Amino acid sequence: MKKNYYEILEISPNASPEIIEKAYKTLTRKYHPDVQTKENKKDAEDKFKEIVKAYETLSDPDKKEEYDEYQKLKGQVESTVPKEETSEKRYIEKRNKYTVSYFQTCLKSIGTVIYNHSKKSKSERSKDIKALAISFGFMIVLILIIWKVPFVNNFFFP
């Protein structure tokens, strides 16, 4: 998650322009790429760019006001998002994962039945086909229940 400009400059949102400038100068000296070792140079360069961008925004009163308004609106939007949405998202991801896994397992067993089909007698083959059709239908019904298809859920759980 990207930090906001106040966190980047390590200041409070109600900091004065002098404090913003002092924080900027301190941090640019600390993270300037020319004073870093070779190993830290890339990280310091990225941090330095963040610091410069934050200072450019917060040092200009008009940009700062606009940024503060944006942060305020962003906070209101985030606070209105229900927490259940994340658990619902996790549920959907798990459901998709398990459905695919179950479907793959069923397809493997169907493939095994078809492969062994030619090695059996006619009566055994007809039993296999019936069992295959029943298991395939059962698989589809389970997938529809897992996916919460309304007409299937209403049928099984009135």
C-alpha positions as CSV (number, residue, x, y, z in Angstrom):
1,M,0.0,0.0,0.0
2,K,1.4,3.4,-1.0
3,K,2.0,5.8,1.9
4,N,0.5,9.2,1.9
5,Y,2.7,12.3,1.5
6,Y,2.6,13.1,5.2
7,E,3.9,9.7,6.1
8,I,6.6,10.0,3.5
9,L,7.9,13.3,5.0
10,E,7.3,11.9,8.5
11,I,5.2,14.9,9.5
12,S,1.6,15.5,10.8
13,P,-1.1,16.7,8.4
14,N,-1.3,20.1,10.2
15,A,2.4,20.8,9.9
16,S,3.5,24.3,9.1
17,P,5.3,25.2,5.8
18,E,8.6,25.6,7.8
19,I,8.2,22.1,9.3
20,I,7.5,20.7,5.8
21,E,10.6,22.3,4.4
22,K,12.8,21.2,7.3
23,A,11.6,17.6,7.0
24,Y,12.2,17.7,3.2
25,K,15.7,19.0,3.6
26,T,16.5,16.4,6.3
27,L,15.2,13.5,4.3
28,T,16.7,14.5,1.0
29,R,20.1,14.7,2.7
30,K,19.6,11.3,4.2
31,Y,18.3,9.6,1.1
32,H,20.1,11.4,-1.7
33,P,21.4,8.8,-4.2
34,D,24.9,10.4,-4.3
35,V,25.6,9.8,-0.7
36,Q,24.4,6.1,-0.7
37,T,26.4,3.0,-1.1
38,K,26.1,1.0,-4.3
39,E,23.8,-1.6,-2.6
40,N,21.4,1.0,-1.2
41,K,21.4,3.3,-4.2
42,K,18.3,2.0,-6.0
43,D,16.1,2.0,-2.8
44,A,17.4,5.4,-1.8
45,E,16.7,6.7,-5.3
46,D,13.1,5.5,-5.1
47,K,12.7,7.0,-1.6
48,F,14.2,10.3,-2.8
49,K,11.7,10.5,-5.7
50,E,8.9,9.9,-3.3
51,I,10.2,12.6,-1.0
52,V,10.5,15.1,-3.8
53,K,7.0,14.4,-5.1
54,A,5.6,14.7,-1.6
55,Y,7.4,18.0,-1.0
56,E,6.3,19.4,-4.4
57,T,2.7,18.8,-3.4
58,L,2.7,19.8,0.2
59,S,4.9,23.0,-0.2
60,D,2.4,24.5,-2.7
61,P,-0.7,25.7,-0.7
62,D,-3.1,25.1,-3.6
63,K,-1.8,21.6,-4.3
64,K,-1.7,20.9,-0.5
65,E,-5.4,21.9,-0.1
66,E,-6.3,19.8,-3.1
67,Y,-4.3,16.8,-1.7
68,D,-5.9,17.1,1.7
69,E,-9.4,17.2,0.1
70,Y,-8.5,14.1,-1.9
71,Q,-7.3,12.3,1.3
72,K,-10.4,13.3,3.1
73,L,-12.6,11.9,0.3
74,K,-10.5,8.8,0.0
75,G,-10.9,8.2,3.7
76,Q,-14.7,8.6,3.5
77,V,-14.9,6.1,0.6
78,E,-12.7,3.5,2.4
79,S,-14.8,3.8,5.5
80,T,-18.0,3.1,3.6
81,V,-16.7,-0.1,2.1
82,P,-18.1,-3.0,4.3
83,K,-15.6,-5.3,5.9
84,E,-17.6,-8.3,4.7
85,E,-16.6,-7.5,1.2
86,T,-13.1,-8.8,1.9
87,S,-14.4,-12.0,3.5
88,E,-16.8,-12.4,0.5
89,K,-13.9,-11.9,-1.8
90,R,-11.9,-14.6,0.0
91,Y,-14.9,-16.9,-0.1
92,I,-15.2,-16.5,-3.9
93,E,-11.5,-17.1,-4.4
94,K,-11.6,-20.3,-2.3
95,R,-14.8,-21.4,-4.0
96,N,-13.2,-21.0,-7.4
97,K,-10.1,-22.8,-6.3
98,Y,-12.0,-25.8,-4.9
99,T,-14.4,-25.9,-7.8
100,V,-11.6,-26.1,-10.3
101,S,-9.8,-28.7,-8.2
102,Y,-13.0,-30.8,-7.9
103,F,-13.7,-30.5,-11.6
104,Q,-10.2,-31.6,-12.5
105,T,-10.4,-34.6,-10.2
106,C,-13.7,-35.6,-11.8
107,L,-12.3,-35.2,-15.3
108,K,-9.3,-37.4,-14.4
109,S,-11.6,-40.1,-13.2
110,I,-13.8,-39.8,-16.3
111,G,-10.6,-40.1,-18.4
112,T,-9.6,-43.2,-16.5
113,V,-13.0,-44.8,-17.0
114,I,-12.9,-44.0,-20.7
115,Y,-9.3,-45.3,-21.0
116,N,-10.2,-48.6,-19.3
117,H,-13.5,-48.8,-21.1
118,S,-12.1,-50.6,-24.1
119,K,-10.6,-53.4,-22.0
120,K,-13.9,-54.5,-20.5
121,S,-16.8,-56.6,-21.6
122,K,-20.0,-55.0,-23.0
123,S,-22.0,-55.4,-19.7
124,E,-19.2,-53.9,-17.6
125,R,-18.9,-51.0,-20.1
126,S,-22.7,-50.2,-19.8
127,K,-22.4,-50.2,-16.0
128,D,-19.4,-47.8,-16.3
129,I,-21.3,-45.5,-18.6
130,K,-24.2,-45.3,-16.2
131,A,-22.0,-44.7,-13.2
132,L,-20.1,-42.1,-15.3
133,A,-23.3,-40.3,-16.2
134,I,-24.5,-40.3,-12.6
135,S,-21.2,-39.0,-11.3
136,F,-21.0,-36.3,-14.0
137,G,-24.6,-35.1,-13.2
138,F,-23.8,-35.1,-9.5
139,M,-20.6,-33.1,-10.2
140,I,-22.6,-30.5,-12.1
141,V,-25.3,-30.2,-9.4
142,L,-22.6,-29.8,-6.7
143,I,-20.8,-27.1,-8.7
144,L,-24.1,-25.2,-9.2
145,I,-24.8,-25.4,-5.4
146,I,-21.3,-24.3,-4.6
147,W,-21.7,-21.4,-7.0
148,K,-25.0,-20.5,-5.3
149,V,-27.1,-20.6,-8.5
150,P,-30.5,-19.4,-7.3
151,F,-32.8,-21.9,-8.9
152,V,-30.6,-24.9,-7.8
153,N,-30.4,-23.6,-4.2
154,N,-34.2,-23.0,-4.1
155,F,-34.8,-26.5,-5.3
156,F,-32.5,-28.2,-2.7
157,F,-32.9,-25.7,0.2
158,P,-36.4,-24.2,0.0
